[in-house]
Amino acid sequence: VLSLLPLSGQGINLGTGADRNVMRSNTLETSGLSGISLLDASSNTIELNVLQGNASAGITITGIGVGSDLNVIRGNISRRNNTGFAVSGVRSGNIFTQNTADSNASYGFTVAASGAAVSSDTFQKNVIVTGTGRPDSGVSNTVLVSKVEFTRNFWMRGGVGTTDSGVI
């Protein structure tokens, strides 16, 4: 178990080629950037971590060169950060499941792309509780060229929860 507080940069940073790692049961608080950051890192498992009060996102996955592919993000709690989970750039096949994005200042999940070299990511069985900064918006998806799948998530807005996509 790793507990880090406070930091000026990333809590944990996996860069290019840092593949097939497991980050489990850590607490990362009040870092100057993200609690956990992956940049062109693939096939990692990030699970059962608590990320709170970070200046950027609880967990950030970015691909700018070789891509950040096939990562499993499972059972994490990201609360009171700027953004809960941020995904951007070149990437494919990442799975976000059974995570909680709770009361982050901006979105619970932010999905963005740069260029057309983006494939599908899956977001399922997550709990998304909107924060005060965007009480009506738990997710921002600006990906125009690929499939991003949000299924079987539980959404809470203003203390009321739903799984009904017609309400969301």
N, C-alpha and C positions, 0 to 999 in steps of 0.2 A: 504494500500500500504506500503510495506516494502522495504527500500533501504539500502543495506549493502555494505560498502566499507571501506578500505581493511581489510581482515581477514587472519589469519594464517592457519585456518583449513577449514572445509566445511562452506559454507554460511548457508544452512539449511540442517540438517541431520535428517532423519527419520529412526530409528533403529527397531530392532525386535519387532513386535507387534504394531508398529505405523501404524495402518490400518484405512482406511476410512477417510482420511484427504483431505482437499482441499487447495492447494497453488495457489493463483490467483493474477495476476497483481503485482508481485514483481520485483525489479531490484536488481540483485546480481552481483557485480563487484569485480574483483581482489582478490578473495579468494585464499588462499594457496593451496587448493585442488579443489573440485567441487563446483559449485554454489549451486546446489541442489543434495543431495545424498539420495538414498533409499537403505537400507540394510535389507533384509528379511522383507520388508514392502509391504503390499498388498492392493488392492482396493482403491488406492489413485488417486486423480485427480490433475494434475499439468498443469495449463493452463495460457496463456497470460503473461508469465514471460519473462524478458529480462535478459540474462546471458552473460556477456562479460568480457574478460580479465582474466578469471580464469585459474589457473596453470594446472589444470587437465581438466575435461570435464565441459560443461555447466550443463548437467544433467547426473547423473550416477545412474543406477539401477543394484544392485548386489544381488544375492541370494547365500548364503553359507550354510544355515541350512534349515529353513522351506520354503525358497524361497520368491521371490518377484513376485507376480502374479496379473494379472487383473488390472494393473495400466493403466490409460489413460493419455497420454502426448499429449496435444493439444494446438496449436496456440502459441508456445514458439519461441523466437528468441535467438539462441545461436551463438554468433559471437566472433571471435578473442580469442577463448579459445585454449587449446591444442587440444581437440577433442570436437565436438559439442554435441553429445549424445553417451554415452557409456553404453552398456548392457552386463552383463556377469553373469556366474554362473547358478544356479538352478532357473528357472523362467518359467512362462507359461502365455499366453494370454494377454500380454501387447500390447497396441495399441498406436502407434505414428502416429498422423495425423495433417496435416496443420501446421507443424513446419518449421522453417527456420534454416538451418545450413549454416552459411555464413562466409567464409574466416577463418576457424579454421586452426591452424598450421598443424595438422595431418588430420585425416578423419572427415567428417561431421557426419557419424554414424559408430561406431565400435560395432560389435556383436561378442561375444566370449562365449564359453561354457567350463565348467569344468565337466567332467563326462557325463553320458548318460541320466541324469534325467532332460532333457531340452525339452520343448515342443515348440509350435509355438508362434512367436510374429509377429505382423503385422505393416508394415511401409507403409503408403499410403498418397498421396496428400501432400507430403513434398517438400520443395524447398531445393536443395542441391547445394551449390556453393563451388567449390573446393578452397582450400587455396594454399598459395605459397609452403608449405612444401610437398604437394602431389597434384600437379596441375592436374594429370590424374586420381586421385582416390578419389572419394567422399565417398565410403563405404568400410569398411573392414569387411568381414564375414568369421570367422573361425569356424563356427558351422558345424560339420560334421554329427551329428546324428539326426537332427530334421529339421523341416520345418520353414524357416524364409521367410516371404512373403514381397517383395518389389513391390508394384503396384501403378500405376498412380502418380509417383513422377516426379518432374521437375528437371532436372539436368543441371547445368551450369559449363562449363569448358572454361577458357580463354575468357570469355565474350559471349560465344555462348551457347544458351540453347537448350535442346531437351527433348522430352518425349519418343523418339525412343529407345527401348531397344537394337536394333541392333547396335546403335552408341555408347552406353554407355560402 
